[in-house]
Amino acid sequence: MAHNSRRKPNILITGTPGTGKTTTSSALSEATELRHINVGELVKEKKLHDGWDDTLECYIINEDLVCDELEDMMEAGGNIVDHHGCDFFPERWFDRVVVLQTDNTVLYDRLSRRGYTGQKLTNNIECEIFQILLEEAKESYPEDIVVALRSDSVEDISTNVEMLSNWISSWNPVS
């Protein structure tokens, strides 16, 4: 459990690519004035990677560099971290871990529209089918801070943002 003198909580929003992490994080940031940190963008901007994976068509992130880059911001609090993985972040950083989940048919359509094909498409759909990221979150963080939320539609995202905004408003730091 995260505990220190932060005045605002840190939230991790994770899930398979295409589940609405960035859309949800951006809307939540706008509603709550917490800082949105898109790890994928941060990795590109600050070159926190070990090169490019041609097979999966993505950067190979250097987890140590990412954690070093985020440490001070996370200690200060007030962050929404948006990333498709969660097991390398220190447990102490987060007060809530949100795993977005999407119906496989909806997810397939979203990823196809993004240009995902072949192994990249298959891997991500299988990840969602087998709930890999939910299991990863439950294994990496206290179960009482992990919540799975449906993210099939704009209405789901709105409901999730409202629910998370209410949680943020009622959050009290643990000392």
C-alpha positions in Angstrom: 0.0 0.0 0.0 1.3 3.4 -0.8 1.9 5.6 2.2 3.7 8.8 2.7 3.1 12.5 2.8 1.5 12.9 -0.7 -1.5 15.1 -0.7 -2.9 13.7 -4.0 -3.1 10.1 -5.0 -1.3 8.3 -7.8 -3.3 6.1 -10.1 -2.1 3.5 -12.6 -4.4 2.9 -15.6 -3.4 -0.3 -17.4 -4.8 -2.7 -19.9 -4.2 -4.3 -23.2 -3.5 -1.8 -26.0 -6.9 -0.5 -27.4 -8.8 -0.7 -24.1 -9.0 3.1 -23.7 -6.1 3.8 -21.3 -5.1 7.1 -22.9 -8.6 8.3 -23.5 -9.6 7.5 -19.9 -6.4 9.0 -18.5 -6.8 12.2 -20.5 -10.4 12.6 -19.5 -9.6 11.9 -15.8 -6.7 14.3 -15.8 -9.0 17.0 -17.3 -11.7 16.3 -14.7 -9.3 16.1 -11.7 -6.3 18.3 -12.6 -4.0 15.3 -11.9 -1.0 15.0 -14.2 -1.4 12.4 -17.1 1.8 10.5 -17.8 1.7 8.4 -20.9 4.6 6.0 -20.5 4.7 5.2 -24.2 5.1 8.8 -25.1 7.6 9.4 -22.3 9.7 6.5 -23.5 9.8 8.0 -27.0 10.4 11.6 -25.9 13.2 10.8 -23.4 14.6 7.8 -25.3 14.0 5.5 -22.3 14.4 2.4 -24.5 16.9 -0.2 -25.7 15.9 0.0 -29.4 13.0 -1.1 -31.6 11.4 -4.5 -31.8 10.7 -5.2 -35.4 8.4 -8.1 -34.8 6.1 -6.3 -32.3 6.6 -2.9 -33.9 7.3 -1.1 -30.7 10.2 0.3 -28.5 11.8 -2.1 -26.0 11.4 0.0 -22.9 14.2 0.2 -20.4 12.2 -0.3 -17.2 15.0 1.0 -14.9 15.3 4.3 -16.9 11.5 4.7 -16.8 11.4 4.3 -13.1 14.3 6.6 -12.6 12.6 9.3 -14.7 9.3 9.0 -12.8 10.6 8.6 -9.2 10.4 12.3 -8.1 7.0 12.9 -9.8 5.5 9.8 -8.2 6.8 10.7 -4.7 5.1 14.1 -5.1 1.8 12.5 -6.0 -1.1 13.6 -8.2 -0.3 11.4 -11.2 -2.3 9.2 -13.6 0.2 6.8 -15.2 -1.0 5.3 -18.4 0.8 2.1 -19.5 0.0 -1.4 -20.9 2.2 -3.1 -18.3 2.3 -2.7 -14.5 4.6 -5.3 -12.9 7.8 -3.2 -13.0 6.6 -0.1 -11.2 7.3 0.0 -7.4 4.2 -1.0 -5.4 4.6 2.1 -3.2 3.8 4.4 -6.1 0.1 3.7 -6.5 -3.0 4.2 -4.4 -5.3 2.7 -7.1 -4.6 0.4 -10.0 -7.2 0.4 -12.7 -7.2 -2.5 -15.3 -9.4 -1.6 -18.3 -11.0 -4.5 -20.0 -12.7 -4.6 -23.4 -14.9 -7.2 -25.2 -12.6 -9.1 -27.6 -14.7 -8.2 -30.7 -14.6 -4.5 -29.8 -10.9 -4.7 -29.1 -10.2 -6.5 -32.4 -11.9 -3.8 -34.3 -10.1 -1.0 -32.4 -6.7 -2.6 -32.9 -7.3 -3.4 -36.6 -8.2 0.3 -37.1 -4.9 1.2 -35.6 -3.2 -1.0 -38.2 -2.3 -3.9 -35.9 -1.9 -7.1 -37.9 -0.3 -10.5 -37.6 1.5 -11.4 -34.4 1.0 -8.0 -32.8 -2.8 -8.3 -33.2 -2.9 -11.9 -32.1 -0.7 -11.3 -29.0 -2.9 -8.4 -27.8 -6.2 -10.2 -28.3 -4.9 -13.3 -26.5 -3.6 -11.1 -23.7 -7.1 -9.7 -23.2 -8.8 -13.2 -23.6 -6.6 -14.6 -20.8 -6.8 -11.5 -18.6 -3.1 -11.3 -18.4 -2.9 -7.7 -17.3 -5.5 -8.2 -14.5 -3.6 -11.2 -13.2 -0.3 -9.2 -13.4 -1.9 -6.3 -11.4 -3.3 -8.7 -8.8 0.1 -10.3 -8.4 2.0 -7.0 -8.3 -0.2 -4.8 -6.0 -2.4 -5.3 -2.9 -5.7 -6.7 -4.2 -7.7 -4.0 -2.4 -6.3 -1.3 -4.6 -6.8 -3.2 -7.9 -10.1 -2.6 -9.8 -11.1 -4.0 -13.2 -13.4 -1.7 -15.2 -15.3 -2.3 -18.5 -14.2 -0.1 -21.4 -16.3 -1.1 -24.4 -17.9 2.3 -25.2 -17.8 6.0 -24.7 -20.5 5.6 -22.1 -18.2 3.1 -20.2 -15.3 5.6 -20.3 -17.6 8.4 -19.0 -18.8 6.2 -16.2 -15.3 5.2 -15.3 -14.0 8.8 -15.2 -16.9 9.8 -13.0 -16.3 6.9 -10.6 -12.6 7.5 -10.5 -13.1 11.3 -10.0 -15.3 10.5 -7.0 -12.7 8.1 -5.6 -10.0 10.8 -6.0 -12.2 13.4 -4.2 -12.7 11.1 -1.3 -9.1 9.9 -1.1 -7.2 10.5 2.1 -3.5 9.9 2.4 -2.3 7.1 4.6 0.5 8.1 6.9 
